[in-house]
Amino acid sequence: MTSCYSRLTAGSAASHSLLQSPKPSPKAPVSCYLRDHHANQRLPTTLLFRSSKRNYYHNNSNYKNNNVIYIVASAAAAERSDGHEAAVGDLVDKRKSGERTVEFNVISKSNDRRVEIVIAAAVTVLLGVGNRVLYKLALVPLKHYPFFLAQLATFGYVAVYFSILYLRYHAGIVTDEMLSMPKAPFVAVGLLEALAAATGMAAGAILSGASIPILSQTFLVWQILLSIIFLGRRYTVNQLFGCFLVGIGVIITVASGSNPGHSLKGAGLFWSLLMIVSFLLQAADTVLKEVIFLDAAQRLKGGVDLFVVNSYGSAFQALFICLLLPFLSKLWGIPFSQLPIYLRDGAACFLNLGTSSSGCDGAPLLPLLFVLVNMGFNISLLHLLKISSAIVSSLASTFSVPISVYVFTLPLPYLGVASSLPTGFVAGAVILVMGLLIYSWTPTASPSSACSSSAN
């Protein structure tokens, strides 16, 4: 929210004056105008006047709009120094000179941040859908080399992110102060992401495809708990209930076309718990990134550029992935001694070259599209996390699940026969949207409870 501050002094020497109607009765509205003598303009505005005895307000329906000015009476406030910078909402009574100085805060563009968040969330949802669909398409030519695709994405991001970081540094967007931030949090980010990938791969190799999106709803629960513990954040009843409905909506959408309960029972409790641990690690990763952004906002002017977080986090993730390669290759059924041959054949299939590229139709276009969209999705998700919170970014990512389910019912190239729409898709989607609306709904605060009055 962008606020501009000004000082009005009633008197013959004042450069601005506040013109208002006679003192209103408790039932009369306060009609005020702000006149700028330099610009020779009479600016209508809405005033909220507060004192310890009574509150007057005008046009309460516009209480949260951009043109609301808050004036808080405080005879005990300290006298400010001259100039145009002023504290928020103090009324200073200069008893010796007889002048009364009104300092006010004009709240402008109060909806800009909300609009920015909505746009960023919509972009995240769009890229999230593309990420899920293109991952399925990318595995068509690389169906025998999914581990190669995962490593291509992991190590390719490091090169791309640091290239972008280099360009932004020379453009002056990234500063030396940003680059000199403590690296310990980025090491923790890389470790959490590597461990989340390892545990997720291990459990994903055993669990069914329908059970994984259902278990992924624990990710939202972990984020809420970790935000409460480490960020001291408190959630209203409607926010918690909205998150609950979102999770239920996704479960209904995904589970209605399959039998995930039987799949979970057949896979065993251990692998289900391991997948839940994987989502716990991912939730801890996003909350830690939010902590990094909040800390940087206090330490650095303008905060930290998201490509600093992305670049160093991806670099340390790649480092820990290298240390876990013997374990990860075993999960994919690849003996570690044969890993170089596997990566060579995967690269040949990716480039669609050589005799080992048979059956790799669609490469390298489809894998490259997936890598690019996945990179854009990660950037948009981190940008949304930076301007909002981990919960909002999680909800945006979750909202892409039912849309992806619907997209797979369309005739997509390389996938053959389209899948049928689950029977409970519409019901699940409606519940999910209701959850998002309930989460984003904020009760309108009355003027008397918005802030406490200053004593006269």
C-alpha positions as CSV (number, residue, x, y, z in Angstrom):
1,M,0.0,0.0,0.0
2,T,1.4,3.3,-1.1
3,S,0.8,6.2,1.3
4,C,1.6,9.9,0.8
5,Y,1.9,12.2,3.7
6,S,1.3,16.0,4.0
7,R,0.9,18.6,6.6
8,L,-2.0,21.2,6.8
9,T,-1.8,24.2,9.0
10,A,-4.9,26.4,9.6
11,G,-3.8,30.0,9.7
12,S,-3.0,33.0,7.5
13,A,0.5,31.7,6.6
14,A,-0.7,28.2,5.7
15,S,0.1,26.9,2.2
16,H,-2.8,24.4,2.4
17,S,-6.0,24.8,4.2
18,L,-8.7,22.4,5.4
19,L,-12.2,23.6,4.7
20,Q,-15.0,21.7,6.5
21,S,-18.5,22.3,7.4
22,P,-19.5,23.4,10.8
23,K,-19.1,20.9,13.7
24,P,-21.5,18.1,12.9
25,S,-24.0,16.5,15.2
26,P,-23.5,12.9,16.0
27,K,-25.9,11.9,13.2
28,A,-24.5,14.4,10.6
29,P,-21.9,13.3,8.1
30,V,-18.6,15.1,7.9
31,S,-18.3,16.7,4.4
32,C,-14.7,18.0,3.9
33,Y,-12.7,19.3,1.0
34,L,-9.0,19.7,0.6
35,R,-7.8,22.8,-1.2
36,D,-4.3,23.1,-2.7
37,H,-3.6,26.8,-3.2
38,H,-0.4,26.0,-5.2
39,A,-2.4,24.0,-7.7
40,N,-5.6,26.1,-7.2
41,Q,-7.6,22.9,-7.0
42,R,-10.5,22.0,-4.7
43,L,-10.1,18.3,-4.1
44,P,-13.1,16.4,-2.7
45,T,-12.2,13.6,-0.3
46,T,-13.7,11.5,2.4
47,L,-12.6,12.0,6.0
48,L,-12.7,9.8,9.0
49,F,-12.5,11.8,12.2
50,R,-11.7,10.2,15.5
51,S,-11.6,11.5,19.0
52,S,-11.9,9.8,22.4
53,K,-15.5,10.8,22.8
54,R,-17.1,10.1,19.4
55,N,-16.4,8.9,15.9
56,Y,-17.7,10.6,12.8
57,Y,-17.5,9.0,9.4
58,H,-18.8,9.8,6.0
59,N,-19.7,7.3,3.3
60,N,-18.7,4.2,5.2
61,S,-19.2,2.1,2.1
62,N,-16.0,3.6,0.7
63,Y,-14.2,3.1,4.0
64,K,-11.5,1.1,2.3
65,N,-11.3,3.0,-1.0
66,N,-8.3,4.9,-2.2
67,N,-9.5,8.4,-1.3
68,V,-10.1,7.9,2.5
69,I,-8.2,10.2,4.8
70,Y,-7.7,9.2,8.4
71,I,-7.5,11.9,11.0
72,V,-6.9,10.9,14.6
73,A,-7.3,13.5,17.3
74,S,-4.5,13.6,19.8
75,A,-3.9,16.7,21.9
76,A,-1.1,15.0,23.7
77,A,0.9,14.3,20.5
78,A,4.3,15.7,20.2
79,E,4.9,18.7,18.0
80,R,6.5,17.8,14.7
81,S,9.3,19.5,12.9
82,D,8.4,21.6,9.9
83,G,8.5,20.0,6.5
84,H,6.2,17.8,4.5
85,E,6.9,14.5,6.2
86,A,4.5,13.7,9.0
87,A,3.5,10.9,11.2
88,V,0.3,9.0,10.5
89,G,-2.9,10.6,11.7
90,D,-1.9,13.0,14.5
91,L,-3.7,16.2,15.3
92,V,-1.3,18.5,17.1
93,D,-2.7,21.3,19.2
94,K,-0.2,24.2,19.3
95,R,-1.6,25.8,22.4
96,K,1.0,28.6,22.6
97,S,0.7,29.9,19.1
98,G,-3.0,29.2,18.7
99,E,-2.4,27.3,15.5
100,R,-3.6,23.7,15.0
101,T,-1.7,21.5,12.6
102,V,-3.4,18.6,11.1
103,E,-1.2,15.7,9.9
104,F,-2.9,13.1,7.9
105,N,-2.2,10.1,5.8
106,V,-3.8,9.9,2.4
107,I,-4.1,6.2,1.7
108,S,-3.7,5.9,-2.1
109,K,-3.6,2.9,-4.4
110,S,-4.7,0.6,-1.5
111,N,-6.0,-2.0,-4.0
112,D,-2.8,-2.0,-6.2
113,R,-1.2,-4.8,-4.1
114,R,-4.3,-6.9,-4.2
115,V,-4.6,-6.5,-7.9
116,E,-0.9,-7.5,-8.3
117,I,-1.4,-10.6,-6.2
118,V,-4.5,-11.6,-8.2
119,I,-2.6,-11.2,-11.5
120,A,0.4,-13.1,-10.1
121,A,-1.8,-15.9,-8.8
122,A,-3.6,-16.2,-12.2
123,V,-0.2,-16.4,-14.0
124,T,0.9,-19.0,-11.5
125,V,-2.2,-21.1,-12.0
126,L,-1.8,-20.9,-15.8
127,L,1.8,-21.9,-15.7
128,G,1.0,-24.6,-13.1
129,V,-1.4,-26.2,-15.5
130,G,1.1,-26.0,-18.3
131,N,3.7,-27.5,-16.1
132,R,1.6,-30.5,-15.3
133,V,0.5,-31.1,-18.8
134,L,3.9,-30.6,-20.4
135,Y,5.5,-32.9,-17.9
136,K,3.2,-35.7,-19.1
137,L,4.0,-34.7,-22.7
138,A,7.7,-34.6,-22.1
139,L,7.7,-38.1,-20.8
140,V,6.3,-39.4,-24.1
141,P,9.7,-39.2,-25.9
142,L,11.6,-39.7,-22.6
143,K,9.5,-42.5,-21.2
144,H,12.5,-44.6,-20.5
145,Y,14.6,-41.7,-19.1
146,P,12.5,-39.9,-16.5
147,F,15.5,-39.7,-14.2
148,F,17.5,-37.9,-17.0
149,L,14.6,-35.4,-17.4
150,A,14.7,-34.7,-13.6
151,Q,18.4,-34.1,-13.6
152,L,18.3,-32.0,-16.7
153,A,15.8,-29.7,-15.0
154,T,17.8,-29.6,-11.8
155,F,21.1,-28.7,-13.3
156,G,19.8,-26.7,-16.2
157,Y,18.1,-24.3,-13.8
158,V,21.4,-23.5,-12.1
159,A,22.9,-22.4,-15.4
160,V,19.9,-20.4,-16.5
161,Y,19.2,-18.8,-13.1
162,F,22.8,-17.6,-12.7
163,S,22.8,-16.3,-16.2
164,I,19.7,-14.2,-15.5
165,L,21.3,-13.2,-12.1
166,Y,24.4,-12.0,-13.9
167,L,22.4,-9.9,-16.4
168,R,20.3,-8.4,-13.6
169,Y,23.4,-7.6,-11.6
170,H,25.0,-5.7,-14.5
171,A,21.7,-3.9,-15.1
172,G,21.8,-2.7,-11.5
173,I,18.7,-4.6,-10.4
174,V,20.7,-7.0,-8.2
175,T,23.1,-5.2,-5.8
176,D,26.2,-6.2,-3.9
177,E,24.3,-6.1,-0.7
178,M,21.9,-8.8,-2.0
179,L,24.7,-11.0,-3.1
180,S,26.5,-10.6,0.3
181,M,23.5,-12.0,2.2
182,P,24.3,-14.9,4.5
183,K,24.3,-18.1,2.6
184,A,23.3,-20.4,5.4
185,P,19.5,-20.0,4.7
186,F,20.2,-20.8,1.0
187,V,22.1,-24.0,2.0
188,A,19.0,-25.0,4.1
189,V,16.8,-24.3,1.1
190,G,18.9,-26.5,-1.1
191,L,19.0,-29.3,1.4
192,L,15.2,-29.2,2.0
193,E,14.6,-29.3,-1.8
194,A,17.0,-32.2,-2.3
195,L,15.6,-34.2,0.5
196,A,12.0,-33.5,-0.6
197,A,12.9,-34.7,-4.1
198,A,14.6,-37.9,-2.8
199,T,11.7,-38.8,-0.5
200,G,9.1,-37.9,-3.1
201,M,10.8,-40.0,-5.7
202,A,11.1,-43.0,-3.4
203,A,7.4,-42.9,-2.4
204,G,6.2,-41.9,-5.9
205,A,7.8,-45.1,-7.3
206,I,5.5,-47.2,-5.1
207,L,2.3,-45.1,-4.8
208,S,-0.4,-44.9,-7.5
209,G,-0.8,-41.7,-9.6
210,A,-4.2,-40.9,-8.1
211,S,-3.0,-41.2,-4.5
212,I,-0.2,-38.7,-4.8
213,P,-2.4,-35.6,-5.4
214,I,-4.5,-36.6,-2.5
215,L,-1.6,-36.9,-0.2
216,S,-0.3,-33.6,-1.5
217,Q,-3.1,-31.8,0.3
218,T,-1.1,-32.3,3.5
219,F,1.3,-29.7,2.0
220,L,-1.3,-27.0,2.8
221,V,-1.7,-28.2,6.3
222,W,2.1,-28.2,6.9
223,Q,2.3,-24.7,5.6
224,I,-0.3,-23.4,7.9
225,L,1.3,-25.1,10.9
226,L,4.8,-23.9,10.0
227,S,3.6,-20.4,9.3
228,I,2.0,-20.3,12.8
229,I,5.1,-21.7,14.5
230,F,7.9,-19.8,12.7
231,L,6.2,-16.7,11.3
232,G,3.8,-16.1,14.2
233,R,1.0,-15.8,11.7
234,R,-2.6,-16.2,12.8
235,Y,-5.4,-17.3,10.5
236,T,-9.1,-16.5,10.8
237,V,-11.8,-19.1,10.9
238,N,-12.8,-18.4,7.3
239,Q,-9.2,-18.8,6.1
240,L,-8.8,-22.1,7.8
241,F,-12.2,-23.3,6.6
242,G,-11.4,-22.1,3.1
243,C,-8.1,-24.1,3.1
244,F,-10.0,-27.2,4.3
245,L,-12.5,-26.9,1.5
246,V,-9.7,-26.4,-1.1
247,G,-8.2,-29.7,0.0
248,I,-11.5,-31.5,0.0
249,G,-12.3,-30.2,-3.5
250,V,-9.0,-31.5,-4.9
251,I,-9.4,-34.9,-3.2
252,I,-12.9,-35.2,-4.7
253,T,-11.8,-34.1,-8.1
254,V,-8.9,-36.5,-8.3
255,A,-10.3,-39.5,-6.4
256,S,-13.7,-39.7,-8.1
257,G,-12.3,-41.3,-11.2
258,S,-10.1,-43.9,-9.4
259,N,-9.8,-46.0,-6.3
260,P,-7.1,-44.3,-4.3
261,G,-8.1,-45.8,-1.0
262,H,-7.3,-49.3,-2.3
263,S,-4.1,-48.0,-3.8
264,L,-3.0,-46.4,-0.6
265,K,-3.8,-49.6,1.3
266,G,-1.9,-51.7,-1.2
267,A,1.1,-49.5,-1.1
268,G,1.5,-49.7,2.6
269,L,1.5,-47.1,5.4
270,F,5.2,-46.5,5.2
271,W,5.3,-45.2,1.7
272,S,2.2,-42.9,2.3
273,L,3.9,-41.5,5.4
274,L,7.1,-41.0,3.4
275,M,5.2,-39.0,0.8
276,I,3.7,-36.9,3.5
277,V,7.2,-36.3,4.9
278,S,8.2,-35.1,1.4
279,F,5.4,-32.5,1.4
280,L,6.5,-31.5,4.9
281,L,10.0,-30.8,3.6
282,Q,8.5,-28.8,0.6
283,A,6.3,-26.8,3.0
284,A,9.3,-26.0,5.2
285,D,11.2,-24.9,2.1
286,T,8.5,-22.4,1.1
287,V,8.2,-21.0,4.6
288,L,11.9,-20.6,4.8
289,K,11.9,-18.7,1.6
290,E,9.2,-16.4,3.0
291,V,11.4,-15.9,6.0
292,I,14.3,-15.0,3.7
293,F,12.2,-12.4,1.9
294,L,10.8,-10.9,5.2
295,D,14.3,-10.7,6.6
296,A,15.7,-9.1,3.5
297,A,12.9,-6.5,3.5
298,Q,14.2,-5.3,6.9
299,R,17.9,-5.5,6.1
300,L,18.0,-4.3,2.5
301,K,16.3,-1.3,0.8
302,G,13.7,-2.8,-1.5
303,G,14.3,-6.4,-0.3
304,V,16.1,-9.1,-2.2
305,D,15.7,-10.0,-5.8
306,L,13.9,-13.3,-6.3
307,F,16.6,-14.5,-8.7
308,V,19.1,-14.3,-5.8
309,V,17.0,-16.7,-3.9
310,N,16.3,-18.9,-6.9
311,S,19.9,-19.1,-8.0
312,Y,21.6,-19.9,-4.7
313,G,18.8,-22.2,-3.7
314,S,19.0,-24.2,-7.0
315,A,22.8,-24.3,-6.7
316,F,22.8,-25.8,-3.3
317,Q,20.0,-28.2,-4.3
318,A,22.1,-29.4,-7.2
319,L,25.0,-29.9,-4.8
320,F,23.0,-32.1,-2.5
321,I,21.5,-33.9,-5.5
322,C,25.0,-34.9,-6.5
323,L,25.7,-36.2,-3.1
324,L,22.4,-38.2,-3.2
325,L,22.9,-39.5,-6.8
326,P,23.8,-43.1,-5.7
327,F,20.6,-43.2,-3.6
328,L,18.4,-41.5,-6.3
329,S,19.7,-43.7,-9.1
330,K,18.9,-46.8,-7.1
331,L,15.3,-45.5,-6.6
332,W,14.9,-45.4,-10.4
333,G,16.3,-48.9,-10.8
334,I,19.6,-47.7,-12.3
335,P,22.8,-49.2,-10.9
336,F,25.1,-46.4,-10.0
337,S,27.9,-48.0,-12.1
338,Q,25.6,-47.8,-15.2
339,L,24.5,-44.2,-14.5
340,P,27.0,-42.6,-17.1
341,I,25.6,-44.9,-19.8
342,Y,22.1,-44.1,-18.8
343,L,22.7,-40.4,-18.9
344,R,24.4,-40.7,-22.3
345,D,21.5,-42.6,-23.8
346,G,19.1,-40.1,-22.2
347,A,20.9,-37.2,-23.8
348,A,20.8,-38.9,-27.2
349,C,17.1,-39.4,-26.9
350,F,16.6,-35.8,-25.7
351,L,18.5,-34.5,-28.7
352,N,16.8,-37.2,-30.9
353,L,20.2,-38.2,-32.4
354,G,21.9,-41.5,-33.0
355,T,20.7,-45.1,-33.1
356,S,19.5,-45.0,-29.4
357,S,17.0,-42.3,-30.2
358,S,14.4,-44.7,-31.6
359,G,10.9,-43.9,-30.1
360,C,11.9,-40.4,-29.1
361,D,9.5,-38.6,-31.3
362,G,8.7,-35.2,-29.9
363,A,12.1,-34.6,-28.6
364,P,13.7,-32.1,-28.0
365,L,10.7,-29.8,-28.4
366,L,8.5,-31.3,-25.7
367,P,11.1,-31.7,-23.0
368,L,12.4,-28.2,-23.7
369,L,8.9,-26.8,-23.5
370,F,8.5,-28.5,-20.1
371,V,11.8,-27.2,-18.8
372,L,11.0,-23.6,-19.8
373,V,7.4,-23.7,-18.5
374,N,8.5,-25.4,-15.3
375,M,11.1,-22.7,-14.8
376,G,8.5,-20.0,-15.4
377,F,6.2,-21.7,-13.0
378,N,8.9,-21.8,-10.3
379,I,9.7,-18.1,-10.9
380,S,6.0,-17.1,-10.8
381,L,5.5,-19.1,-7.6
382,L,8.4,-17.5,-5.9
383,H,7.3,-14.0,-7.0
384,L,3.8,-14.7,-5.6
385,L,5.4,-16.0,-2.4
386,K,7.4,-12.7,-2.2
387,I,4.4,-10.4,-2.6
388,S,1.9,-12.4,-0.6
389,S,2.6,-15.5,1.5
390,A,3.3,-19.2,1.4
391,I,-0.4,-20.0,1.8
392,V,-1.5,-17.9,-1.2
393,S,1.2,-19.5,-3.4
394,S,0.1,-22.9,-2.3
395,L,-3.5,-22.2,-3.0
396,A,-2.6,-21.0,-6.5
397,S,-0.6,-24.1,-7.2
398,T,-3.4,-26.3,-5.8
399,F,-6.0,-24.6,-8.0
400,S,-4.1,-25.8,-11.1
401,V,-4.8,-29.5,-10.2
402,P,-8.5,-29.7,-11.3
403,I,-7.8,-27.6,-14.3
404,S,-5.1,-30.0,-15.3
405,V,-7.4,-32.9,-14.9
406,Y,-9.9,-31.2,-17.3
407,V,-7.1,-30.5,-19.8
408,F,-6.2,-34.1,-20.0
409,T,-9.7,-34.9,-21.2
410,L,-9.0,-32.9,-24.3
411,P,-7.4,-34.4,-27.4
412,L,-3.7,-33.6,-26.8
413,P,-1.0,-34.5,-29.3
414,Y,1.2,-37.6,-28.5
415,L,-1.1,-38.7,-25.7
416,G,-3.5,-40.7,-27.8
417,V,-7.0,-41.3,-26.5
418,A,-8.1,-38.6,-24.0
419,S,-9.0,-39.6,-20.5
420,S,-12.6,-39.3,-19.3
421,L,-13.7,-36.7,-16.9
422,P,-14.1,-38.0,-13.3
423,T,-17.7,-38.3,-12.2
424,G,-17.1,-36.0,-9.2
425,F,-15.1,-33.4,-11.1
426,V,-17.7,-30.7,-11.1
427,A,-18.6,-31.1,-7.5
428,G,-15.0,-31.1,-6.5
429,A,-14.2,-28.0,-8.6
430,V,-17.2,-26.2,-7.0
431,I,-16.1,-27.0,-3.5
432,L,-12.5,-25.9,-4.4
433,V,-13.7,-22.6,-5.7
434,M,-15.9,-22.0,-2.7
435,G,-12.9,-22.7,-0.5
436,L,-10.8,-20.1,-2.4
437,L,-13.6,-17.5,-2.1
438,I,-14.1,-18.1,1.6
439,Y,-10.4,-17.9,2.2
440,S,-10.1,-14.6,0.4
441,W,-13.2,-13.1,2.0
442,T,-12.4,-10.5,4.6
443,P,-15.2,-9.3,6.9
444,T,-15.7,-5.5,6.6
445,A,-14.4,-3.9,9.8
446,S,-16.5,-1.1,11.3
447,P,-14.9,2.3,11.7
448,S,-15.0,2.1,15.5
449,S,-13.1,-1.2,15.5
450,A,-10.6,-0.4,12.8
451,C,-8.2,1.4,15.1
452,S,-8.3,2.8,18.6
453,S,-9.0,6.4,19.2
454,S,-6.3,8.7,20.6
455,A,-6.9,10.4,23.9
456,N,-7.7,14.0,24.1
